[in-house]
C-alpha cells in the first residue's frame, strides 16, 4: 500500500479525533502529527511512534482511534503502536513529498447510483455509467461524460467507482482530477520519477478522470496521458472521463487524444428539467430536513433555480436556513420563500408579452402560430392554445377580452373556460403540470 494513501488515512483519522474533542493540548497534537502508519491490512494497522510520549498517547486513545479508523476506512481494525528508531528512520527517508501517486481509490461514499436522481436530462449518462460499472472494460471504453458544471458528472464518476468496489473488491481504482494529473506529471518529471508515476496508472483496473479538459495545451502531459490511456484500453481496463465540453471543442488537445476519446461513447448531461428538479428537491428534503414545505414552494425553486443541480440544492439550503433562523413558523409556504429569496430572483414579467408566450408554447408542442390562432379544435392544437391563454392571464394579467382577441378574435368566455380547464388539469395530470412548468421556466 503506497505511502501517500497511508498518509491520507492518518490525516483523516487525526481530523476525526479533532472532531471528537479528545485531544486537549497542543503537545499531544504535535506528537500525533509526528506518528506514521507503517502498514494497514484488513485486520490491523501499525502506527510508528517517534517518541515514548506519542506511544503512550496512542495507547490511551485506542478506543477513539478504532472509532476514527472505522469511519475513515469503513471496517473495524486493531491498533498496534510501535516505538522503533530504525523503522522511524526508514519511514522518514521515504519522503512522502516525492510521491509518484496522485490518484486515490476512496470514492465519495455519498455519490452512488442510488442517490443519483434520474430524468430525461441525464438518463443516458446514468445508464452508460452503470453499464461501465457492472461490466468494466467490456462495454463503453472510454466513457466520456460532458456537460456544464454542477449537473452531476462528478457524482456519476464516484458512483462508478463505488459500484466497481462493491462488485469487484479486488479491482484497483484510480480517481483523479485533470488538474491533479497535470501537477502529478510535473512533479514526477521534476523528481525523475515519471516512469514510476506511469507504472502506478498502468496497474489500475479502472481509471476515473474528472475535468479532463485541464490537460489541454500541455504537451508533456499529453504524452504521458496518451501512454497511460493506450495501455489501459489495450488491456481492456475501464476508463471514464468527465469534461465541460465535447472532445472536439477542447482547445489545445491533440488530435490523437481527441480520436481516442471518440472511440468509445460520448454522452451529455443537461440542466435538469422541471420533473427532475422537483425529484431532486424532494429527495434532499427527505435526507436533510424535517421542515414542512408546500409543493408550491418547491415549484417556485424548481422554476427559478434549476440551471444546475448545485444551484438547485443551494437554493433549498438558503430557504431552510432562512426558515430556521428568521421565520416565525416551522411551516414553509410561498410567503416565506419569497422573503428568503428576496432580491435573488429576477422578475422578467416585464420582458414577456403575448407573442413570446405563444412562441414558447408553439415551440414546446411543435405547432405554428397560425395553428394556435386558428379555429382548429383537435386535441393537439386545443391543449397548447388553452395553456397559452392561461399563461397570458397568469403572467401578464391581461383582461380575458384582450386575450381572446389575440387568439383569433375569440370571445372572453372562451378564454375563461380555457383557464378553468387548465386549472383542473394541473390538479389531476402530472404530465400536464410538467409541460406547463417547463414552458414557464423557459419564459423566465
C-alpha positions in Angstrom: 0.0 0.0 0.0 1.5 3.3 -1.0 2.8 6.0 1.4 0.5 8.7 0.0 -2.6 6.6 0.7 -1.4 5.8 4.2 -0.6 9.4 4.9 -4.1 10.5 3.7 -5.7 7.8 6.0 -3.7 9.1 9.0 -4.6 12.7 8.2 -8.3 11.8 8.1 -8.1 9.8 11.3 -6.5 12.8 13.1 -9.2 15.0 11.7 -11.8 12.7 13.2 -10.0 12.7 16.6 -10.2 16.5 16.5 -13.9 16.3 15.9 -14.3 14.1 18.9 -12.6 16.8 21.1 -10.4 14.2 22.8 -7.1 15.9 22.2 -6.9 18.5 24.9 -3.4 20.0 24.5 -1.0 21.1 21.7 1.7 18.8 22.9 -0.4 15.7 22.3 -1.4 17.0 18.9 2.2 17.6 17.9 3.1 14.1 19.0 0.3 12.5 17.0 1.2 14.6 13.9 4.7 13.0 14.0 3.4 9.5 14.0 3.1 7.4 10.8 1.1 4.4 9.6 3.7 1.8 8.7 1.2 -0.8 7.5 -2.5 -1.3 7.1 -4.4 -4.5 6.2 -7.8 -6.0 6.7 -7.4 -6.7 10.4 -4.9 -4.2 11.9 -2.9 -1.0 11.5 0.6 -0.5 12.7 1.5 3.0 13.8 5.1 4.1 14.3 5.7 6.4 17.3 8.9 8.5 17.2 8.8 9.3 20.9 7.8 7.4 24.0 5.2 10.1 24.8 3.5 9.6 21.4 3.5 5.8 22.1 1.6 6.4 25.4 -0.8 8.8 23.7 -1.7 6.2 21.0 -2.4 3.6 23.7 -4.6 6.0 25.7 -6.6 6.9 22.6 -7.1 3.3 21.5 -10.9 3.3 21.6 -11.2 6.6 19.9 -8.6 5.6 17.2 -10.6 2.4 16.4 -13.7 4.5 16.0 -11.9 7.0 13.8 -10.4 4.3 11.6 -13.8 2.7 11.2 -15.2 5.9 9.9 -12.3 6.5 7.5 -11.7 3.0 6.1 -15.2 1.5 6.9 -14.1 -1.5 8.9 -13.2 -2.5 12.5 -9.4 -2.7 13.0 -6.9 -3.4 15.7 -4.4 -0.6 16.6 -0.7 -1.6 17.0 1.7 1.1 18.2 5.5 0.5 18.0 8.5 2.6 19.0 11.4 1.7 16.9 14.0 4.2 15.9 15.2 2.2 12.9 11.7 1.9 11.5 11.1 5.6 12.1 14.3 6.4 10.2 13.4 4.3 7.2 9.8 5.7 7.1 11.2 9.3 7.1 13.6 8.5 4.4 10.8 7.6 2.0 9.9 11.4 1.8 6.2 11.4 1.0 6.6 14.8 -0.7 8.3 13.0 -3.5 5.4 10.7 -4.1 4.6 9.4 -7.6 1.0 8.5 -6.8 -1.6 11.3 -7.1 -4.8 9.4 -7.5 -6.7 7.6 -4.8 -9.3 4.8 -4.6 -11.6 6.3 -2.0 -14.6 7.5 -3.9 -17.1 9.7 -2.1 -19.4 7.2 -0.5 -22.3 9.7 -0.7 -22.1 9.7 -4.5 -23.8 6.4 -5.5 -26.2 5.4 -8.3 -28.9 5.0 -5.7 -28.6 8.7 -4.6 -28.5 9.9 -8.2 -31.8 11.3 -9.4 -32.5 10.2 -13.0 -34.5 12.3 -15.5 -34.6 13.0 -19.2 -31.7 15.4 -18.8 -29.3 12.7 -17.6 -30.7 9.3 -18.2 -28.2 8.4 -21.0 -25.2 9.3 -18.8 -26.6 7.4 -15.9 -27.4 4.2 -17.9 -24.0 4.2 -19.6 -22.2 4.8 -16.3 -24.0 2.0 -14.6 -23.2 -0.3 -17.6 -19.5 0.5 -17.3 -19.5 -0.1 -13.5 -21.1 -3.5 -13.9 -19.0 -4.5 -16.9 -15.8 -2.6 -16.6 -13.7 -2.7 -19.7 -16.2 -4.6 -21.7 -18.9 -2.0 -22.6 -18.2 1.6 -23.4 -14.5 2.3 -23.3 -13.7 5.1 -22.8 -16.9 6.6 -21.4 -16.8 10.4 -21.9 -19.4 12.3 -20.0 -19.7 16.0 -20.9 -21.8 18.9 -19.7 -21.8 22.2 -17.7 -20.5 22.4 -14.2 -22.9 21.3 -11.4 -25.0 18.8 -13.3 -23.8 15.5 -11.8 -20.8 14.4 -13.7 -18.6 14.1 -10.6 -21.4 12.2 -8.9 -21.6 9.6 -11.6 -17.8 9.2 -11.7 -17.7 8.5 -8.0 -20.8 6.2 -8.4 -18.9 4.2 -11.0 -16.0 3.8 -8.6 -18.3 2.8 -5.6 -20.2 0.3 -7.7 -17.0 -1.3 -9.0 -15.6 -1.6 -5.5 -18.8 -3.3 -4.4 -18.9 -5.8 -7.3 -15.2 -6.3 -7.8 -13.5 -5.8 -4.4 -10.0 -6.7 -5.8 -10.0 -4.2 -8.6 -7.7 -1.2 -8.3 -9.4 2.1 -8.9 -7.7 5.4 -9.7 -9.8 8.6 -9.2 -8.1 11.8 -10.1 -8.9 15.3 -11.4 -7.4 16.6 -14.6 -5.6 19.3 -12.7 -4.1 16.8 -10.2 -2.9 14.7 -13.2 -1.1 17.7 -14.7 0.5 18.5 -11.3 1.4 14.8 -10.9 3.2 14.7 -14.3 5.0 18.0 -13.5 6.2 16.8 -10.0 7.2 13.4 -11.3 9.3 14.9 -14.1 11.0 17.2 -11.6 11.7 14.3 -9.2 12.8 12.0 -12.1 10.1 9.5 -11.2 7.9 9.7 -14.3 8.2 6.0 -15.1 7.1 5.2 -11.6 4.2 7.6 -12.0 3.1 5.9 -15.2 3.6 2.4 -13.7 1.1 3.2 -10.9 -1.5 4.0 -13.5 -0.7 1.0 -15.7 -1.6 -1.2 -12.7 -5.2 0.1 -12.5 -8.3 -1.8 -13.4 -10.4 1.4 -13.6 -9.3 4.9 -14.2 -11.7 7.8 -13.5 -10.6 11.3 -14.5 -12.7 14.3 -13.6 -12.5 17.5 -15.7 -10.1 16.1 -18.3 -10.1 19.5 -20.1 -7.3 20.7 -17.7 -4.7 18.6 -19.6 -5.3 20.7 -22.7 -2.3 22.7 -24.0 0.3 20.8 -22.0 2.5 18.8 -24.4 4.3 16.6 -21.8 1.1 15.8 -20.0 -0.5 14.8 -23.3 2.4 12.4 -24.0 2.1 10.8 -20.5 -1.7 10.6 -20.6 -1.7 9.1 -24.1 0.7 6.4 -22.9 -1.4 5.5 -19.9 -4.7 5.7 -21.8 -3.4 3.3 -24.6 -2.0 0.9 -22.1 -5.3 0.6 -20.1 -7.5 0.5 -23.2 -5.4 -2.2 -24.8 -5.6 -4.3 -21.6 -9.4 -3.8 -21.6 -9.3 -1.8 -18.4 -12.1 0.7 -17.9 -11.5 4.4 -18.5 -14.2 7.0 -17.6 -13.7 10.7 -18.2 -15.8 13.9 -17.5 -15.5 17.2 -19.2 -17.3 20.5 -19.7 -17.5 20.1 -23.5 -17.1 17.6 -26.3 -13.6 16.4 -27.1 -13.6 18.3 -30.5 -14.3 21.5 -28.6 -11.4 21.3 -26.2 -8.8 23.8 -27.5 -5.2 22.7 -27.2 -6.0 19.0 -27.1 -4.0 16.8 -29.6 -5.9 15.2 -32.4 -4.7 11.7 -31.5 -6.2 12.1 -28.0 -9.5 13.5 -29.4 -9.6 10.5 -31.7 -9.1 8.1 -28.7 -11.9 9.9 -26.7 -14.3 9.4 -29.6 -13.6 5.7 -30.0 -15.9 4.9 -27.0 -19.1 6.6 -26.1 -19.8 10.3 -25.6 -22.9 11.2 -23.5 -24.2 14.6 -22.4 -25.8 15.8 -19.2 -28.1 18.8 -19.5 -29.8 21.1 -17.0 -32.5 19.3 -15.0 -36.0 19.7 -16.4 -38.9 20.6 -14.1 -39.8 17.0 -13.1 -36.2 16.0 -12.3 -35.7 19.3 -10.3 -38.7 18.5 -8.2 -37.5 14.9 -7.5 -34.1 16.3 -6.5 -35.6 18.7 -4.1 -37.9 16.1 -2.6 -35.0 13.6 -2.2 -32.8 16.2 -0.5 -35.6 17.1 1.9 -36.1 13.5 3.0 -32.4 13.3 3.8 -31.7 16.6 5.4 -34.7 18.3 6.8 -37.8 17.8 8.9 -39.3 21.1 7.8 -42.8 21.1 6.3 -42.7 22.7 2.8 -45.6 23.4 0.4 -45.3 21.9 -3.1 -45.9 25.5 -4.4 -42.6 26.4 -2.8 -40.7 23.5 -4.4 -42.3 24.5 -7.7 -41.0 28.1 -7.2 -37.5 26.8 -6.6 -37.6 24.3 -9.5 -38.7 27.1 -11.8 -36.2 29.7 -10.8 -33.1 27.8 -9.7 -32.6 24.8 -11.9 -29.8 25.9 -14.2 -27.8 23.1 -12.5 -28.1 20.8 -9.5 -25.8 22.7 -7.3 -27.8 25.9 -7.7 -31.0 23.9 -7.0 -29.6 22.4 -3.8 -28.1 25.8 -2.8 -31.5 27.5 -3.2 -33.1 24.8 -0.9 -30.3 25.3 1.7 -30.9 29.0 1.6 -34.6 28.6 2.1 -34.1 26.1 5.0 -31.5 28.4 6.6 -33.9 31.4 6.4 -36.9 29.4 7.7 -35.0 28.0 10.7 -33.4 31.3 11.7 -35.7 34.1 10.6 -39.2 32.7 10.1 -41.8 32.7 12.9 -43.3 29.4 11.7 -41.8 26.0 11.0 -44.1 25.5 8.0 -42.6 27.0 4.8 -45.2 28.4 2.5 -44.7 30.6 -0.6 -44.7 33.8 1.5 -41.7 32.5 3.5 -40.0 31.5 0.2 -40.5 35.0 -1.3 -38.9 36.6 1.8 -36.0 34.1 1.7 -35.2 34.8 -2.0 -35.9 38.5 -2.0 -33.6 40.2 -4.5 -32.3 36.8 -5.8 -34.9 36.1 -8.4 -35.2 38.5 -11.3 -38.7 39.5 -12.3 -38.8 39.0 -16.0 -42.5 39.5 -16.3 -42.0 42.9 -18.0 -40.0 41.2 -20.7 -42.8 38.8 -21.5 -45.7 39.6 -23.9 -48.4 37.6 -25.6 -46.3 36.9 -28.7 -43.5 35.5 -26.6 -45.9 33.2 -24.7 -47.4 32.0 -28.0 -43.9 31.3 -29.4 -42.8 29.4 -26.3 -45.9 27.2 -26.3 -45.7 26.6 -30.0 -42.1 25.6 -29.8 -42.8 23.2 -26.9 -45.7 21.4 -28.8 -44.2 21.7 -32.3 -47.1 23.7 -33.8 -47.2 27.1 -35.6 -48.7 30.4 -34.5 -51.2 30.1 -37.3 -52.5 26.8 -35.8 -52.7 28.2 -32.3 -54.8 31.2 -33.6 -56.9 29.1 -35.9 -60.4 27.6 -35.3 -59.0 24.1 -35.2 -60.2 22.2 -32.1 -58.3 19.0 -32.3 -56.6 18.0 -29.1 -53.1 18.6 -30.3 -54.0 22.2 -31.0 -56.6 22.9 -28.4 -54.4 22.0 -25.4 -51.5 24.3 -26.4 -54.0 27.1 -27.1 -55.6 26.7 -23.6 -52.2 26.7 -21.9 -51.1 29.8 -23.8 -54.3 31.6 -22.8 -53.8 30.6 -19.2 -50.2 31.8 -19.2 -51.2 35.1 -20.6 -53.7 35.5 -17.8 -51.3 34.3 -15.1 -48.1 36.1 -16.2 -49.4 39.3 -17.7 -52.8 39.7 -16.0 -54.3 40.7 -19.4 -58.1 41.1 -19.5 -59.9 38.0 -20.8 -61.3 40.1 -23.7 -57.8 41.1 -24.9 -56.5 37.6 -24.6 -59.4 36.3 -26.7 -58.8 39.0 -29.4 -55.2 37.9 -29.7 -56.1 34.3 -30.2 -58.2 34.5 -33.4 -60.7 37.1 -32.0 -62.3 34.6 -29.6 -64.9 35.6 -27.0 -63.8 36.3 -23.5 -66.0 33.4 -22.2 -63.8 31.0 -24.3 -60.7 32.3 -22.5 -62.3 31.9 -19.1 -63.3 28.3 -20.0 -59.7 27.6 -21.2 -58.2 28.9 -17.9 -60.6 26.8 -15.9 -59.7 23.7 -17.9 -56.0 24.3 -17.3 -56.5 24.8 -13.6 -58.4 21.5 -13.4 -55.8 19.6 -15.4 -53.0 20.9 -13.3 -54.5 19.2 -10.3 -55.2 15.9 -11.9 -52.5 15.3 -14.6 -48.8 15.3 -13.6 -47.6 15.4 -17.2 -49.8 18.4 -17.9 -48.3 20.1 -14.8 -44.8 19.3 -16.0 -45.5 20.7 -19.5 -46.8 24.0 -18.1 -43.8 24.5 -15.7 -41.3 23.6 -18.4 -42.8 26.3 -20.6 -43.0 28.8 -17.8 -39.4 28.1 -16.9 -38.3 28.7 -20.5 -40.1 32.1 -20.5 -38.5 33.1 -17.2 
